[in-house]
């Protein structure tokens, strides 16, 4: 399952729910189901709204029912949108081994999150942790099937911040 975002509150009286999400708008129409509160819901409609989206779930038809569904929402594996070449979900990056383009192992991605301008990754190894923004020119290859990422050594050395 992938994290979709946070269901905040009912919107209006017809069962729509305010959703804080970082899912790009172009994927809203592809989302067919979500998991919230341990229950699976079919998505009737999802549309952009200020800082997120409004989502309408099948069987949630009024404000009272919508108010009961709050908290974290997930995309089940069978409802994941198809991504374009070169795109990835942050959840798919977690656990990947990161190597420089000269073959040195940096470590394993422990945290991958959206930043204001760039994604931020934290990579852990036995002897150090390093945090870096995913900026243009850094990523050379992402092999999701084998959970391997290759980065430019030159760019990495400029942007990496080592933690104690």
C-alpha atoms as one frame of an Amber mdcrd trajectory, in Angstrom:
protein
   0.000   0.000   0.000   1.049   3.565  -0.686   0.330   6.538   1.514  -2.268
   8.766  -0.159  -2.573  11.461   2.490  -4.781  12.561   5.358  -8.585  12.638
   5.287  -9.351  15.872   7.173 -13.076  16.620   7.373 -16.372  16.533   5.529
 -16.862  19.110   2.792 -20.435  20.103   2.100 -23.447  17.884   2.698 -23.101
  15.279  -0.088 -20.345  13.133   1.433 -17.198  14.680  -0.033 -14.124  14.639
   2.202 -11.208  17.089   2.265  -7.972  15.195   1.557  -4.467  16.539   2.108
  -2.403  14.737  -0.520   0.744  15.112  -2.593  -0.559  12.828  -5.340  -0.300
  14.794  -8.595  -3.678  15.892  -9.955  -3.215  14.023 -13.223  -3.642  10.742
 -11.302  -6.918  11.650  -9.570  -9.061  10.085 -12.284  -7.110   6.786 -12.121
  -7.612   6.197  -8.402 -10.288   3.523  -7.954 -10.041   2.629  -4.251  -8.543
   3.727  -0.948  -8.036   2.224   2.487  -8.959   4.346   5.515  -9.518   3.252
   9.101  -8.870  -0.346   8.058 -11.756  -0.278   5.542 -11.638  -0.308   1.759
 -13.695   2.312  -0.088 -14.341   2.633  -3.806 -13.619   6.120  -5.161 -16.532
   7.722  -7.007 -14.806  11.005  -7.760 -11.720  12.965  -6.817 -11.088  16.570
  -7.750  -8.491  19.209  -6.928  -9.114  21.651  -4.096  -6.963  24.119  -2.189
  -3.862  22.320  -0.927  -5.107  18.862  -1.866  -8.295  17.295  -3.117 -11.927
  16.562  -2.431 -12.752  12.872  -2.594 -16.177  11.204  -2.840 -16.355   7.590
  -1.701 -19.043   5.095  -2.690 -21.595   4.674   0.118 -20.564   7.875   1.887
 -23.452  10.098   0.869 -23.875  12.738   3.553 -21.927  14.962   5.916 -22.526
  12.692   8.924 -20.990   9.654   7.202 -18.114  11.723   5.776 -17.290  13.136
   9.215 -16.665   9.608  10.507 -13.848   8.947   8.023 -10.710  10.755   9.108
  -7.022  10.052   9.380  -4.438   8.507   7.136  -5.542   7.093   3.787  -3.690
   4.598   1.622  -3.776   3.453  -1.988  -4.144  -0.340  -2.182  -1.698  -2.043
  -4.534  -4.468  -2.920  -7.014  -5.424   0.775  -7.318  -1.970   2.268  -7.856
  -1.906   4.717 -10.763   0.349   3.874 -13.691   3.386   6.156 -13.667   5.210
   7.588 -16.638   8.759   6.418 -17.412  11.211   7.840 -14.922   8.550   8.487
 -12.269   8.355   6.677  -8.961   6.460   6.711  -5.702   8.513   7.613  -2.653
   7.318   4.407  -0.974   9.044   2.455  -3.781  12.379   4.163  -3.021  12.439
   3.271   0.666  14.705   0.289   1.223  16.657   0.806  -2.010  20.455   0.534
  -1.975  22.152   3.739  -3.126  25.454   3.575  -5.014  27.577   6.280  -6.581
  28.241   6.080 -10.304  31.758   4.822  -9.476  30.285   1.848  -7.564  30.665
   2.933  -3.917  27.786   1.887  -1.649  26.371   4.855   0.261  23.690   2.909
   2.135  19.982   2.123   2.179  17.188   4.681   1.806  15.485   4.860   5.202
  13.398   7.994   4.603  12.124   9.473   1.340   9.800  12.452   1.605   8.539
  15.419  -0.371  10.308  18.676   0.360   9.296  22.215  -0.567  11.427  22.245
  -3.724  12.919  18.760  -3.967  12.408  15.320  -2.522  14.621  14.614   0.492
  16.197  11.224   1.101  17.925   9.929   4.203  20.309   7.055   3.614  21.668
   4.895   6.417  24.698   2.635   6.551  26.545   0.866   9.354  28.780   3.844
  10.091  26.872   6.960   9.003  23.602   8.555   7.991  23.384  11.072   5.195
  20.552  13.358   4.049  20.367  14.945   0.610  17.944  16.715  -1.691  17.149
  14.949  -4.947  18.210  17.701  -7.337  18.652  17.762 -11.094  21.680  15.775
 -12.207  21.940  13.680  -9.033  20.031  10.543 -10.037  21.686   8.512 -12.769
  19.497   5.409 -12.564  16.585   4.057 -10.557  16.047   0.309 -10.804  12.840
  -0.279  -8.849  12.738  -3.996  -9.607  16.109  -4.569  -7.915  15.731  -1.665
  -5.424  18.954   0.029  -6.591  19.626   3.730  -7.165  22.799   5.126  -8.752
  23.764   8.752  -8.132  26.390  11.082  -9.548  29.374  11.132  -7.164  30.164
  14.780  -8.036  26.638  16.043  -7.392  26.222  13.866  -4.311  29.439  15.207
  -2.733  28.150  18.765  -3.199  24.693  18.271  -1.624  25.071  15.501   0.965
  24.847  16.385   4.654  26.257  13.756   7.012  24.623  13.289  10.388  26.556
  12.366  13.540
